[in-house]
Amino acid sequence: MHTLDGRSNRTAFASVLRLIESAQSSIFIASPYITFPFYDYLRDASRRGVNITIVTPRMNNWRYFTDYARWESARCGINLRLYAKGMSHLKAMLIDDRKLIAGSSNFDFLSYRIYEEIVAIISDPDVIADFREQVMLPDLRDSEPVHEQVAAVQSRWDELRLKLFNKGLTLLLE
Protein backbone atom coordinates (compact mmCIF):
# COMPACT_ATOMS: atom_id res chain seq x y z
CA MET A 1 0.00 0.00 0.00
CA HIS A 2 1.38 3.40 -0.96
CA THR A 3 0.07 6.69 0.36
CA LEU A 4 1.32 9.41 -1.94
CA ASP A 5 1.82 12.88 -0.54
CA GLY A 6 1.96 14.79 -3.83
CA ARG A 7 5.66 15.61 -3.42
CA SER A 8 7.35 12.21 -3.64
CA ASN A 9 4.87 10.48 -5.95
CA ARG A 10 7.44 9.69 -8.63
CA THR A 11 9.43 7.61 -6.15
CA ALA A 12 6.35 5.66 -5.04
CA PHE A 13 5.18 5.14 -8.64
CA ALA A 14 8.56 3.62 -9.51
CA SER A 15 7.30 0.23 -8.29
CA VAL A 16 4.23 0.48 -10.54
CA LEU A 17 6.36 1.44 -13.54
CA ARG A 18 8.72 -1.48 -12.83
CA LEU A 19 5.73 -3.83 -12.90
CA ILE A 20 4.76 -2.47 -16.32
CA GLU A 21 8.37 -2.89 -17.48
CA SER A 22 8.41 -6.49 -16.27
CA ALA A 23 5.06 -7.45 -17.84
CA GLN A 24 5.39 -10.53 -20.02
CA SER A 25 1.98 -11.27 -21.48
CA SER A 26 -0.84 -8.87 -20.62
CA ILE A 27 -1.86 -5.59 -19.04
CA PHE A 28 -5.49 -4.62 -18.48
CA ILE A 29 -6.25 -1.05 -17.43
CA ALA A 30 -9.49 0.66 -16.47
CA SER A 31 -9.08 4.41 -16.11
CA PRO A 32 -10.92 7.49 -17.35
CA TYR A 33 -7.87 9.77 -17.52
CA ILE A 34 -4.70 7.77 -18.21
CA THR A 35 -1.87 9.90 -19.66
CA PHE A 36 1.90 10.05 -19.87
CA PRO A 37 4.26 8.92 -18.40
CA PHE A 38 2.22 5.71 -18.17
CA TYR A 39 1.59 5.58 -21.93
CA ASP A 40 5.37 5.73 -22.49
CA TYR A 41 5.85 2.56 -20.45
CA LEU A 42 2.81 0.91 -22.04
CA ARG A 43 4.16 1.68 -25.53
CA ASP A 44 7.45 -0.03 -24.61
CA ALA A 45 5.56 -3.04 -23.24
CA SER A 46 3.44 -3.21 -26.40
CA ARG A 47 6.60 -3.20 -28.52
CA ARG A 48 7.85 -6.16 -26.46
CA GLY A 49 4.72 -8.08 -27.43
CA VAL A 50 2.66 -7.53 -24.29
CA ASN A 51 -1.07 -7.51 -25.04
CA ILE A 52 -2.44 -4.26 -23.57
CA THR A 53 -6.12 -3.41 -23.23
CA ILE A 54 -7.45 -0.14 -21.86
CA VAL A 55 -11.10 0.40 -21.00
CA THR A 56 -12.06 4.06 -20.72
CA PRO A 57 -15.51 5.68 -20.76
CA ARG A 58 -17.03 6.55 -24.13
CA MET A 59 -18.91 9.38 -22.40
CA ASN A 60 -16.01 10.77 -20.40
CA ASN A 61 -16.87 13.84 -18.34
CA TRP A 62 -13.66 15.33 -19.80
CA ARG A 63 -14.22 14.56 -23.50
CA TYR A 64 -10.65 15.50 -24.34
CA PHE A 65 -9.39 12.41 -22.52
CA THR A 66 -11.30 10.08 -24.83
CA ASP A 67 -9.65 11.77 -27.83
CA TYR A 68 -6.29 11.58 -26.08
CA ALA A 69 -6.80 7.86 -25.37
CA ARG A 70 -7.61 7.24 -29.04
CA TRP A 71 -4.48 9.07 -30.17
CA GLU A 72 -2.12 7.49 -27.63
CA SER A 73 -3.55 4.00 -28.05
CA ALA A 74 -3.15 4.19 -31.82
CA ARG A 75 0.39 5.50 -31.42
CA CYS A 76 1.29 2.82 -28.87
CA GLY A 77 -0.42 -0.20 -30.44
CA ILE A 78 -2.87 -0.62 -27.57
CA ASN A 79 -6.29 -2.24 -27.74
CA LEU A 80 -8.60 0.59 -26.66
CA ARG A 81 -12.17 -0.17 -25.65
CA LEU A 82 -14.82 2.42 -24.88
CA TYR A 83 -17.07 1.61 -21.94
CA ALA A 84 -20.66 2.09 -23.07
CA LYS A 85 -22.55 2.15 -19.76
CA GLY A 86 -21.79 5.73 -18.70
CA MET A 87 -18.97 7.44 -16.90
CA SER A 88 -16.78 5.08 -14.90
CA HIS A 89 -14.22 6.32 -12.38
CA LEU A 90 -12.69 2.88 -11.84
CA LYS A 91 -8.90 2.99 -11.61
CA ALA A 92 -7.20 -0.38 -11.83
CA MET A 93 -4.37 -2.15 -13.65
CA LEU A 94 -3.92 -5.91 -13.84
CA ILE A 95 -0.49 -7.11 -14.96
CA ASP A 96 0.02 -10.69 -16.16
CA ASP A 97 -2.96 -11.80 -14.03
CA ARG A 98 -0.57 -11.67 -11.05
CA LYS A 99 -0.46 -8.06 -9.82
CA LEU A 100 -3.49 -5.82 -9.39
CA ILE A 101 -2.87 -2.13 -8.87
CA ALA A 102 -5.89 -0.22 -7.61
CA GLY A 103 -6.67 2.94 -5.72
CA SER A 104 -7.35 6.59 -6.35
CA SER A 105 -4.72 7.17 -9.04
CA ASN A 106 -5.91 7.69 -12.60
CA PHE A 107 -2.48 6.65 -13.90
CA ASP A 108 -2.06 10.17 -15.20
CA PHE A 109 0.52 12.92 -15.02
CA LEU A 110 -1.22 14.76 -12.18
CA SER A 111 -1.35 11.62 -10.04
CA TYR A 112 2.27 10.94 -10.91
CA ARG A 113 3.43 14.42 -9.94
CA ILE A 114 1.14 16.36 -7.58
CA TYR A 115 -2.06 14.70 -6.33
CA GLU A 116 -2.29 12.95 -3.00
CA GLU A 117 -3.21 9.36 -3.83
CA ILE A 118 -3.59 5.89 -2.38
CA VAL A 119 -2.28 3.01 -4.47
CA ALA A 120 -2.43 -0.67 -3.52
CA ILE A 121 -0.44 -3.40 -5.23
CA ILE A 122 -2.30 -6.65 -4.67
CA SER A 123 -0.96 -10.14 -5.36
CA ASP A 124 -3.59 -12.25 -3.57
CA PRO A 125 -4.88 -14.77 -6.18
CA ASP A 126 -8.42 -14.76 -4.75
CA VAL A 127 -8.70 -10.96 -4.95
CA ILE A 128 -7.33 -11.02 -8.50
CA ALA A 129 -9.80 -13.76 -9.49
CA ASP A 130 -12.67 -11.73 -8.02
CA PHE A 131 -11.47 -8.62 -9.88
CA ARG A 132 -11.39 -10.54 -13.17
CA GLU A 133 -14.88 -12.00 -12.67
CA GLN A 134 -16.65 -9.01 -11.14
CA VAL A 135 -14.91 -6.08 -12.83
CA MET A 136 -12.69 -6.87 -15.80
CA LEU A 137 -14.87 -9.34 -17.69
CA PRO A 138 -18.09 -7.29 -17.27
CA ASP A 139 -16.26 -4.10 -18.33
CA LEU A 140 -14.89 -5.85 -21.42
CA ARG A 141 -18.37 -7.15 -22.22
CA ASP A 142 -19.88 -3.67 -21.75
CA SER A 143 -17.31 -1.91 -23.92
CA GLU A 144 -16.71 -1.69 -27.64
CA PRO A 145 -13.38 -1.93 -29.41
CA VAL A 146 -12.10 1.15 -31.18
CA HIS A 147 -11.28 0.07 -34.72
CA GLU A 148 -10.74 3.53 -36.14
CA GLN A 149 -7.99 4.57 -33.72
CA VAL A 150 -5.67 5.96 -36.37
CA ALA A 151 -8.53 7.99 -37.83
CA ALA A 152 -8.97 9.62 -34.42
CA VAL A 153 -6.12 11.98 -35.27
CA GLN A 154 -7.86 14.22 -37.77
CA SER A 155 -4.85 16.22 -38.80
CA ARG A 156 -1.26 17.05 -38.05
CA TRP A 157 -2.67 19.96 -36.02
CA ASP A 158 -4.52 17.53 -33.72
CA GLU A 159 -1.33 15.55 -33.21
CA LEU A 160 0.63 18.72 -32.49
CA ARG A 161 -2.06 19.92 -30.07
CA LEU A 162 -1.82 16.68 -28.09
CA LYS A 163 1.98 16.81 -28.01
CA LEU A 164 1.83 20.43 -26.83
CA PHE A 165 -0.61 19.41 -24.10
CA ASN A 166 1.90 16.78 -22.89
CA LYS A 167 4.85 19.19 -22.97
CA GLY A 168 2.86 22.06 -21.44
CA LEU A 169 1.84 20.01 -18.43
CA THR A 170 5.37 18.76 -17.99
CA LEU A 171 6.86 22.27 -18.07
CA LEU A 172 4.13 23.72 -15.87
CA LEU A 173 4.79 21.23 -13.11
CA GLU A 174 8.59 20.99 -13.28
Phi, psi and chi 1 to 4 in degrees:
 res  aa     phi    psi   chi1   chi2   chi3   chi4
   1 MET       -  130.8  178.1   75.9   78.4      -
   2 HIS  -118.6  129.2  -62.6  -81.8      -      -
   3 THR  -106.8  118.0   54.8      -      -      -
   4 LEU   -98.6  131.2  -49.1  178.0      -      -
   5 ASP   -94.1   -0.6   62.5    8.6      -      -
   6 GLY    89.9  -15.3      -      -      -      -
   7 ARG  -107.3  -33.6  -68.2 -179.9  -57.9  -78.4
   8 SER  -115.6   26.3   58.7      -      -      -
   9 ASN   -58.8  -39.7  -68.1   13.2      -      -
  10 ARG   -59.3  -38.0  -73.2 -176.1  -77.1 -177.6
  11 THR   -65.6  -44.8  -58.0      -      -      -
  12 ALA   -67.4  -37.2      -      -      -      -
  13 PHE   -72.5  -11.7  -90.0  116.8      -      -
  14 ALA   -56.8  -37.8      -      -      -      -
  15 SER   -67.8  -35.4   59.4      -      -      -
  16 VAL   -67.2  -44.7  172.3      -      -      -
  17 LEU   -65.4  -34.9  -62.9  175.6      -      -
  18 ARG   -64.7  -36.8  -82.1 -167.4  -58.6  -86.3
  19 LEU   -64.1  -40.8  -72.0  171.5      -      -
  20 ILE   -63.3  -43.8  -65.2  170.9      -      -
  21 GLU   -62.8  -30.6  -73.6  176.9  -36.0      -
  22 SER   -92.5   -1.1   67.5      -      -      -
  23 ALA   -58.0  138.8      -      -      -      -
  24 GLN  -112.3  -31.9  -64.0  177.4  -11.7      -
  25 SER  -129.4  -41.6   60.6      -      -      -
  26 SER  -153.1  149.4   64.7      -      -      -
  27 ILE  -137.3  126.1  -60.2  174.3      -      -
  28 PHE  -114.1  131.6  169.3   83.3      -      -
  29 ILE  -130.5  135.9  -58.6  169.4      -      -
  30 ALA  -119.6  117.6      -      -      -      -
  31 SER  -164.3  138.6  174.8      -      -      -
  32 PRO   -82.1  -18.3   26.9  -31.6      -      -
  33 TYR  -134.0   26.0  -48.4  120.5      -      -
  34 ILE   -59.0  136.4 -173.7  169.8      -      -
  35 THR  -141.7 -167.9   67.8      -      -      -
  36 PHE   -68.4  156.1   65.9   96.7      -      -
  37 PRO   -81.5   -1.4   33.7  -36.4      -      -
  38 PHE   -64.4  -39.6  -62.7   92.3      -      -
  39 TYR   -61.1  -33.5  -90.3  114.0      -      -
  40 ASP   -60.4  -45.2  -61.4  -30.0      -      -
  41 TYR   -70.4  -36.2  -73.3   82.8      -      -
  42 LEU   -67.0  -39.0  -65.9  170.5      -      -
  43 ARG   -60.5  -44.9  179.7  177.0   54.2 -106.8
  44 ASP   -61.8  -42.4  -68.1  -16.7      -      -
  45 ALA   -63.6  -42.2      -      -      -      -
  46 SER   -60.5  -41.4  176.5      -      -      -
  47 ARG   -65.9  -24.0  -72.1 -180.0 -180.0  160.6
  48 ARG   -83.0   -2.9  -70.2 -167.9  -37.6  -88.8
  49 GLY    97.9    8.3      -      -      -      -
  50 VAL   -74.9  131.4  176.0      -      -      -
  51 ASN   -79.8  116.7  179.2   25.0      -      -
  52 ILE  -117.5  129.8  -59.1  170.1      -      -
  53 THR  -126.0  130.5  -59.6      -      -      -
  54 ILE  -118.5  130.8  -65.2  175.9      -      -
  55 VAL  -109.4  122.2  174.1      -      -      -
  56 THR  -135.0  153.4 -163.3      -      -      -
  57 PRO   -65.8  136.0  -14.0   23.7      -      -
  58 ARG   -64.8  -41.7  174.1 -176.1  -58.7  -75.2
  59 MET  -101.7   63.0  -58.6  -57.9  -69.1      -
  60 ASN   -67.2  138.9 -164.0  -47.4      -      -
  61 ASN   -68.9  -15.9   59.4  -25.2      -      -
  62 TRP  -117.4   87.6  -68.8   90.4      -      -
  63 ARG   -50.5  -34.3 -177.4 -179.9  170.0  -93.0
  64 TYR   -55.8  -33.2 -177.1   76.2      -      -
  65 PHE   -69.5  -29.6  -80.1   96.4      -      -
  66 THR   -67.2  -43.4  -58.1      -      -      -
  67 ASP   -61.9  -43.4  -65.0  -19.6      -      -
  68 TYR   -61.2  -43.5 -178.9   80.9      -      -
  69 ALA   -62.3  -39.8      -      -      -      -
  70 ARG   -62.5  -44.9  -73.9  174.4 -178.7 -103.1
  71 TRP   -65.9  -51.9  177.1   71.5      -      -
  72 GLU   -64.7  -41.0  -78.6  -76.1   14.1      -
  73 SER   -64.4  -40.8  -66.2      -      -      -
  74 ALA   -63.5  -43.3      -      -      -      -
  75 ARG   -66.8  -32.1 -166.6  169.0   79.9   99.8
  76 CYS   -99.1   -4.6  -62.9      -      -      -
  77 GLY    71.7   39.5      -      -      -      -
  78 ILE  -106.0  140.3  -68.4  171.3      -      -
  79 ASN   -77.0  105.5  173.4   22.0      -      -
  80 LEU   -97.6  133.5  178.9   66.1      -      -
  81 ARG  -125.9  138.8  -61.3 -177.9   63.5   89.8
  82 LEU  -103.7  118.9  -61.0  178.4      -      -
  83 TYR   -68.6  125.9 -176.5   71.6      -      -
  84 ALA   -97.4   -3.7      -      -      -      -
  85 LYS  -101.5   36.7  -72.4 -166.3  162.9 -173.0
  86 GLY   102.3 -168.3      -      -      -      -
  87 MET   -82.5  123.7  179.1   61.9 -165.9      -
  88 SER  -113.6  134.3  171.1      -      -      -
  89 HIS  -105.5   15.5  -80.1  -82.3      -      -
  90 LEU   -61.3  138.3  179.1   66.3      -      -
  91 LYS  -133.0  102.4  -59.3  145.0  175.3  105.1
  92 ALA  -153.5  152.0      -      -      -      -
  93 MET  -140.0  126.4 -177.5 -177.8  -53.5      -
  94 LEU  -114.4  121.6 -179.6   59.6      -      -
  95 ILE  -112.8  120.0  -60.9  175.5      -      -
  96 ASP    53.9   27.5  -69.1  -24.4      -      -
  97 ASP    55.1   22.1  -69.9  -35.8      -      -
  98 ARG  -123.2  -27.9  -68.1 -172.8  -10.3 -118.1
  99 LYS  -128.6  125.7  -61.8  -72.4 -176.7  178.5
 100 LEU  -112.1  123.7  174.8   61.7      -      -
 101 ILE  -109.5  123.9  -57.0  157.0      -      -
 102 ALA  -146.6  156.8      -      -      -      -
 103 GLY   154.8 -148.5      -      -      -      -
 104 SER   -92.1  -11.8   61.4      -      -      -
 105 SER   -72.2  135.4  171.4      -      -      -
 106 ASN   -84.8    1.0  -71.1  -58.4      -      -
 107 PHE    57.8   50.1  -51.4  113.9      -      -
 108 ASP  -128.5  173.5   68.0  -18.3      -      -
 109 PHE   -62.2  -39.1 -175.5   73.0      -      -
 110 LEU   -67.5  -39.3  -63.6  173.2      -      -
 111 SER   -65.8  -38.1  -67.5      -      -      -
 112 TYR   -67.0  -31.7 -179.4   71.0      -      -
 113 ARG  -111.3  -38.7  -70.6  -63.6  -56.8  -91.1
 114 ILE  -134.0  -24.3   63.0  172.3      -      -
 115 TYR   -76.7  148.1  -74.0  166.5      -      -
 116 GLU   -79.3  129.2  -66.3  179.9    3.4      -
 117 GLU  -138.8  163.9  -57.0  -77.2    6.5      -
 118 ILE  -124.4  127.2  -63.5  173.7      -      -
 119 VAL  -132.4  126.7  176.4      -      -      -
 120 ALA  -110.8  137.8      -      -      -      -
 121 ILE  -111.6  113.9  -60.0  174.8      -      -
 122 ILE  -112.1  132.8  -57.2  159.6      -      -
 123 SER  -121.6    2.7   57.6      -      -      -
 124 ASP   -65.7  120.2 -178.1  -75.3      -      -
 125 PRO   -60.0  -33.6  -16.5   24.4      -      -
 126 ASP   -68.8  -42.0  -67.2  -27.2      -      -
 127 VAL   -63.9  -42.7  172.9      -      -      -
 128 ILE   -64.3  -41.9  -69.5  171.3      -      -
 129 ALA   -61.8  -43.4      -      -      -      -
 130 ASP   -62.9  -41.5  -74.2  -12.4      -      -
 131 PHE   -60.2  -46.2  173.4   81.3      -      -
 132 ARG   -58.9  -48.0  -73.6 -177.1   54.3   75.1
 133 GLU   -72.9  -41.1  -70.7  -61.3  -44.6      -
 134 GLN   -95.0  -18.8  -63.2  175.7   27.4      -
 135 VAL  -122.7  -61.1  177.7      -      -      -
 136 MET   -62.8  -53.5 -172.4  177.2  100.9      -
 137 LEU   -62.6  -44.3  -65.5  175.8      -      -
 138 PRO   -62.2  -39.1  -25.2   34.7      -      -
 139 ASP   -66.0  -37.7  -80.2    3.3      -      -
 140 LEU   -65.5  -41.1  -71.8  170.0      -      -
 141 ARG   -64.8  -35.4 -173.6  176.4   50.5 -112.2
 142 ASP   -95.0   19.0  -66.1  -25.3      -      -
 143 SER  -128.5  161.2   62.6      -      -      -
 144 GLU  -119.5  139.3  -60.9  170.1   -1.6      -
 145 PRO   -68.4  147.8   22.1  -28.4      -      -
 146 VAL   -96.0  110.2  175.1      -      -      -
 147 HIS   -92.3  -22.3  -63.2  -65.5      -      -
 148 GLU  -101.3   35.9   72.9  -72.5   -8.6      -
 149 GLN   -54.5  -47.6  -72.7  175.2  -30.0      -
 150 VAL   -63.3  -34.8  175.4      -      -      -
 151 ALA   -69.0  -12.8      -      -      -      -
 152 ALA   -64.2  -27.5      -      -      -      -
 153 VAL   -88.1  104.7  178.0      -      -      -
 154 GLN   -72.2  -31.3  -59.2  -65.4  -38.5      -
 155 SER  -158.0  171.6   67.8      -      -      -
 156 ARG   -61.9  -30.9  -63.0  -65.3  -67.8  161.8
 157 TRP   -63.0  -42.6  170.1 -113.5      -      -
 158 ASP   -61.2  -42.9  -72.4  -23.0      -      -
 159 GLU   -63.6  -43.4 -175.4  175.0   -8.3      -
 160 LEU   -63.6  -40.8  178.2   61.1      -      -
 161 ARG   -60.1  -42.6 -178.7  175.5   53.7  116.5
 162 LEU   -68.4  -39.1  -70.7  166.2      -      -
 163 LYS   -66.0  -39.4  -75.0 -178.4  179.9  179.9
 164 LEU   -64.6  -38.0  -73.0  171.6      -      -
 165 PHE   -58.2  -48.4  173.1   74.6      -      -
 166 ASN   -58.3  -50.9  -76.6   -5.1      -      -
 167 LYS   -66.7  -39.9  -66.9  -64.0 -178.8 -168.6
 168 GLY   -61.1  -45.5      -      -      -      -
 169 LEU   -62.6  -42.2  -87.4  179.2      -      -
 170 THR   -60.3  -49.7  -58.7      -      -      -
 171 LEU   -65.3  -40.2  -68.8  173.0      -      -
 172 LEU   -59.5  -37.2 -179.8   66.3      -      -
 173 LEU  -102.8    5.9  -63.3  170.6      -      -
 174 GLU   -72.2      -  -75.8  -68.5  -37.8      -
